[in-house]
């Protein structure tokens, strides 16, 4: 008969030179998954190609001896090192700004709490990139280390803003700002010219948690509109609408800044209209924000976590603005 054709496993030239393991790889005694495992090479291990290959495997020399490795998992340059938790400093630090406490060491990790400027924290000794792990009264989490300082900020800095955002994490936008279609002063009670409607940029506004932006006493609660007014005790009240509050928020209840209150209602619920959103406003008041209401802008010590929204004299002022609470 005629000459037999070469078997599919015939050795061919695979080139020579140094390659690197793209993850943990089995070093085998032959060029197939049926051949025994001689050793397991760690990710990034350097190997030298012999020039022979077979069945998608390359023959290599390593510190663990010679053998065969699946060629598709060999890189021409060392793989990028993954961020590792590294030893860092320990001790007491203070936040140099309102700071997100996150569940992990990246901006994609969830926000556990917002730490006010001047909050005392304890470093755990772990770091990952620009983030460090800390322990606070709100629990353990990660913050950007660049916003921690060795000594407490001056007292006047810590009191620059009385109000924090009632929502946390991600990117939000202003659906309707000052002087919009429904944001007008129409009567002594309808005082909404300086109001802001907040929506989550990715569309998942409904169900987002709502936190108390101030410490104070609930002056009124209205389930139909999802509205509450919190007496801040300094001649101002913070009002919110279109949310569902856990078990209701009874009038006279005391709330603390950052306290979880409930979540933003679905569109059509709690008088929210066609779009789920959180409506917020500040009233100058003589009775804690019940019947006495005079709308004022979010400026000065009434800024939102230090972010001011001044009256610029425009229609739908600040509509479309993006914020990252």
C-alpha positions as CSV (number, residue, x, y, z in Angstrom):
1,X,0.0,0.0,0.0
2,X,0.9,3.7,-0.2
3,X,2.8,5.6,2.5
4,X,0.8,6.4,5.6
5,X,0.0,10.0,6.3
6,X,1.6,11.7,9.3
7,X,-0.5,11.4,12.5
8,X,-2.3,14.5,13.7
9,X,0.0,14.6,16.8
10,X,3.2,14.9,14.8
11,X,5.6,17.4,16.4
12,X,6.0,20.7,14.6
13,X,8.2,23.7,15.1
14,X,6.7,26.0,17.8
15,X,9.4,28.6,18.0
16,X,11.7,29.3,20.9
17,X,12.1,31.9,23.5
18,X,10.6,32.8,26.9
19,X,6.8,32.7,27.6
20,X,4.7,33.2,30.8
21,X,1.9,31.3,32.3
22,X,-1.4,33.1,32.0
23,X,-2.7,31.7,35.3
24,X,-2.0,28.4,37.1
25,X,-1.1,25.8,34.5
26,X,-0.5,22.0,34.5
27,X,2.9,20.9,33.3
28,X,2.3,17.5,31.7
29,X,4.5,14.6,30.8
30,X,3.1,14.6,27.2
31,X,1.2,16.7,24.7
32,X,-2.4,15.8,25.8
33,X,-4.7,16.2,28.7
34,X,-4.4,12.4,29.2
35,X,-0.8,12.7,30.1
36,X,0.2,12.9,33.7
37,X,0.6,16.2,35.6
38,X,4.3,16.7,36.6
39,X,3.7,20.0,38.4
40,X,1.3,23.0,38.6
41,X,3.0,26.2,37.5
42,X,1.8,29.4,39.2
43,X,0.4,32.3,37.2
44,X,3.2,34.4,35.7
45,X,5.8,31.6,35.8
46,X,8.5,31.9,33.1
47,X,9.1,29.0,30.8
48,X,11.4,28.4,27.8
49,X,10.0,26.9,24.6
50,X,12.0,24.0,23.2
51,X,10.7,24.6,19.6
52,X,8.4,21.5,19.6
53,X,4.6,21.5,19.7
54,X,1.9,18.9,19.3
55,X,-1.9,18.8,19.7
56,X,-1.9,22.4,20.8
57,X,0.7,21.8,23.4
58,X,4.2,23.3,23.5
59,X,7.2,21.6,25.0
60,X,8.9,23.8,27.6
61,X,11.6,23.9,30.2
62,X,10.8,25.3,33.6
63,X,12.2,25.5,37.1
64,X,10.1,22.4,37.9
65,X,11.6,20.5,35.0
66,X,10.7,19.9,31.3
67,X,7.2,19.0,30.0
68,X,4.2,20.1,28.0
69,X,1.8,23.0,28.5
70,X,-1.3,24.0,26.5
71,X,0.1,26.7,24.2
72,X,-3.0,28.9,24.3
73,X,-2.3,29.8,27.9
74,X,1.3,31.0,27.3
75,X,1.9,34.8,27.0
76,X,4.7,36.6,25.3
77,X,5.0,39.0,28.3
78,X,4.3,38.7,32.0
79,X,0.6,39.1,32.9
80,X,-0.4,42.3,34.6
81,X,-0.2,42.0,38.4
82,X,-3.6,42.1,40.0
83,X,-4.1,44.6,42.8
84,X,-3.2,43.0,46.1
85,X,-4.1,43.9,49.6
86,X,-0.9,45.3,51.1
87,X,0.2,46.2,54.5
88,X,-0.5,49.8,55.3
89,X,-0.3,52.2,58.3
90,X,-2.5,51.8,61.3
91,X,-3.8,54.4,63.8
92,X,-6.4,57.2,64.0
93,X,-7.3,59.4,61.0
94,X,-10.0,62.0,60.2
95,X,-12.0,62.5,57.1
96,X,-11.1,65.7,55.2
97,X,-14.4,65.8,53.4
98,X,-17.8,64.1,53.3
99,X,-16.6,60.6,52.3
100,X,-18.2,57.5,50.9
101,X,-17.6,54.4,53.1
102,X,-17.6,51.5,50.6
103,X,-17.9,47.7,50.9
104,X,-14.8,47.1,48.8
105,X,-11.7,48.9,47.5
106,X,-13.1,50.4,44.3
107,X,-15.6,53.0,43.1
108,X,-17.8,50.1,41.8
109,X,-18.3,48.8,45.3
110,X,-21.5,49.7,47.1
111,X,-21.7,52.7,49.5
112,X,-22.3,51.6,53.1
113,X,-22.5,55.1,54.6
114,X,-21.5,58.7,54.0
115,X,-19.0,59.9,56.6
116,X,-19.3,63.6,57.5
117,X,-16.2,65.7,57.3
118,X,-14.1,65.3,60.5
119,X,-15.3,61.8,61.2
120,X,-12.7,59.8,63.3
121,X,-11.7,56.5,61.8
122,X,-9.2,53.7,62.6
123,X,-6.9,52.3,59.9
124,X,-6.9,48.5,59.9
125,X,-3.5,48.2,58.2
126,X,-4.8,47.0,54.8
127,X,-4.6,48.9,51.6
128,X,-5.6,48.2,48.0
129,X,-4.5,50.8,45.4
130,X,-5.7,54.2,46.5
131,X,-8.2,52.7,49.0
132,X,-7.6,51.8,52.7
133,X,-9.7,49.7,55.0
134,X,-11.0,51.6,58.1
135,X,-13.3,51.0,61.1
136,X,-15.9,53.6,62.1
137,X,-19.0,53.8,64.2
138,X,-20.9,53.0,60.9
139,X,-18.9,49.7,60.6
140,X,-15.8,48.5,58.6
141,X,-15.3,49.4,55.0
142,X,-13.0,51.1,52.5
143,X,-12.3,54.8,51.7
144,X,-10.0,56.7,49.4
145,X,-6.9,57.3,51.5
146,X,-6.2,60.7,50.0
147,X,-9.1,62.2,51.9
148,X,-7.9,61.1,55.4
149,X,-5.8,63.4,57.5
150,X,-3.8,62.9,60.7
151,X,-5.5,65.6,62.7
152,X,-9.1,66.7,63.0
153,X,-10.1,69.5,60.6
154,X,-10.9,72.9,62.2
155,X,-14.3,73.0,63.8
156,X,-15.6,75.6,61.4
157,X,-14.9,73.3,58.5
158,X,-16.8,70.4,60.0
159,X,-19.8,72.6,60.4
160,X,-19.7,74.2,56.9
161,X,-22.7,72.2,55.8
162,X,-25.7,71.1,57.9
163,X,-27.1,68.8,55.2
164,X,-26.0,65.7,53.5
165,X,-27.5,64.0,50.4
166,X,-30.6,61.9,51.1
167,X,-29.4,59.4,48.5
168,X,-26.1,57.6,48.2
169,X,-23.8,56.2,45.5
170,X,-23.7,56.3,41.7
171,X,-24.6,59.2,39.4
172,X,-27.8,61.1,39.8
173,X,-29.3,63.9,37.7
174,X,-31.7,66.8,38.4
175,X,-35.0,66.0,36.6
176,X,-36.5,69.4,37.5
177,X,-34.6,72.2,39.2
178,X,-35.5,75.6,40.5
179,X,-38.3,77.6,38.9
180,X,-39.6,74.6,36.9
181,X,-43.2,73.9,35.8
182,X,-44.3,72.6,39.3
183,X,-41.4,74.2,41.2
184,X,-43.0,77.5,42.0
185,X,-44.2,79.6,44.9
186,X,-48.0,79.6,44.4
187,X,-49.2,80.1,48.0
188,X,-48.0,80.2,51.6
189,X,-48.0,76.4,51.6
190,X,-47.0,75.7,48.0
191,X,-43.4,76.9,48.4
192,X,-41.4,74.9,46.0
193,X,-39.5,77.3,43.8
194,X,-36.1,76.2,45.1
195,X,-36.8,72.4,44.8
196,X,-34.8,69.7,43.2
197,X,-36.1,66.4,41.7
198,X,-33.5,63.7,41.8
199,X,-33.4,60.6,39.5
200,X,-30.8,57.8,39.2
201,X,-29.0,58.1,35.9
202,X,-29.3,54.4,35.0
203,X,-33.0,54.5,35.3
204,X,-33.3,52.4,38.5
205,X,-34.6,55.3,40.7
206,X,-37.6,53.4,42.2
207,X,-36.5,51.4,45.2
208,X,-33.3,53.4,45.8
209,X,-32.8,53.9,49.6
210,X,-33.6,57.3,51.2
211,X,-31.6,58.6,54.2
212,X,-32.2,61.4,56.5
213,X,-30.1,64.4,55.3
214,X,-30.3,66.2,58.7
215,X,-30.8,65.4,62.3
216,X,-34.0,66.7,63.8
217,X,-37.7,66.0,64.5
218,X,-40.3,64.9,62.0
219,X,-42.8,67.8,61.9
220,X,-45.3,66.3,59.5
221,X,-45.7,63.0,57.6
222,X,-48.1,62.5,54.7
223,X,-48.4,58.9,53.3
224,X,-50.4,60.0,50.2
225,X,-47.6,62.2,48.8
226,X,-44.7,60.3,50.4
227,X,-43.8,63.5,52.1
228,X,-42.1,64.4,55.4
229,X,-40.7,67.6,56.8
230,X,-37.8,67.4,59.3
231,X,-37.4,70.3,61.7
232,X,-33.6,71.0,61.8
233,X,-34.0,73.1,64.9
234,X,-32.4,76.3,63.5
235,X,-35.3,78.0,61.8
236,X,-35.2,75.6,58.8
237,X,-36.9,72.4,57.7
238,X,-35.9,69.8,55.1
239,X,-38.8,68.4,53.1
240,X,-38.9,65.3,50.9
241,X,-41.7,63.8,48.8
242,X,-42.5,60.7,46.7
243,X,-40.9,58.0,49.0
244,X,-42.2,55.0,51.0
245,X,-41.0,55.2,54.6
246,X,-40.5,52.0,56.6
247,X,-43.6,51.6,58.8
248,X,-44.3,55.2,58.4
249,X,-42.5,58.0,60.1
250,X,-44.6,59.3,62.9
251,X,-44.8,63.0,63.5
252,X,-42.6,63.9,66.5
253,X,-40.1,61.1,65.7
254,X,-36.4,62.0,66.1
255,X,-34.2,61.1,63.2
256,X,-30.4,61.3,62.8
257,X,-28.4,62.4,59.8
258,X,-27.6,59.4,57.6
259,X,-30.4,57.3,59.2
260,X,-32.1,55.0,56.7
261,X,-35.8,56.1,56.3
262,X,-37.2,54.1,53.3
263,X,-37.0,54.1,49.6
264,X,-38.1,56.0,46.5
265,X,-41.6,55.1,45.3
266,X,-42.5,53.7,41.9
267,X,-43.8,56.0,39.2
268,X,-47.5,56.7,40.0
269,X,-47.1,56.0,43.7
270,X,-46.9,58.5,46.5
271,X,-48.0,61.3,44.0
272,X,-44.8,60.9,42.0
273,X,-46.4,61.2,38.6
274,X,-45.0,59.7,35.4
275,X,-41.4,59.4,36.8
276,X,-40.1,57.9,40.0
277,X,-38.0,60.6,41.7
278,X,-37.2,62.2,45.0
279,X,-38.3,65.8,45.5
280,X,-36.3,67.8,48.0
281,X,-36.6,71.3,49.3
282,X,-35.6,73.6,52.2
283,X,-38.0,75.8,54.0
284,X,-37.2,78.7,56.3
285,X,-39.9,78.3,58.9
286,X,-41.3,79.6,62.2
287,X,-43.0,76.3,63.2
288,X,-40.6,73.6,62.2
289,X,-41.9,73.2,58.6
290,X,-45.6,72.6,59.2
291,X,-47.7,75.6,58.1
292,X,-44.9,78.2,58.0
293,X,-42.9,77.7,54.8
294,X,-40.6,80.0,52.8
295,X,-38.6,78.3,50.1
296,X,-34.8,79.0,50.1
297,X,-32.0,77.7,47.9
298,X,-29.4,75.1,48.8
299,X,-26.5,77.5,49.4
300,X,-24.1,78.4,52.2
301,X,-24.6,76.2,55.3
302,X,-27.7,74.7,53.5
303,X,-25.6,73.3,50.7
304,X,-25.9,69.5,50.0
305,X,-22.7,67.9,51.4
306,X,-21.0,71.2,50.5
307,X,-22.5,71.3,46.9
308,X,-24.3,74.6,46.4
309,X,-27.2,75.2,44.0
310,X,-27.5,79.0,43.8
311,X,-30.5,80.9,42.3
312,X,-29.2,81.8,38.9
313,X,-32.4,83.5,37.8
314,X,-33.2,81.0,35.1
315,X,-36.2,78.8,34.3
316,X,-35.6,75.2,35.2
317,X,-32.4,76.3,36.9
318,X,-30.0,73.4,37.5
319,X,-32.1,70.9,35.5
320,X,-29.8,68.3,34.0
321,X,-27.1,68.8,36.5
322,X,-25.2,65.6,37.5
323,X,-24.3,64.8,41.1
324,X,-22.4,61.9,42.7
325,X,-23.5,61.7,46.3
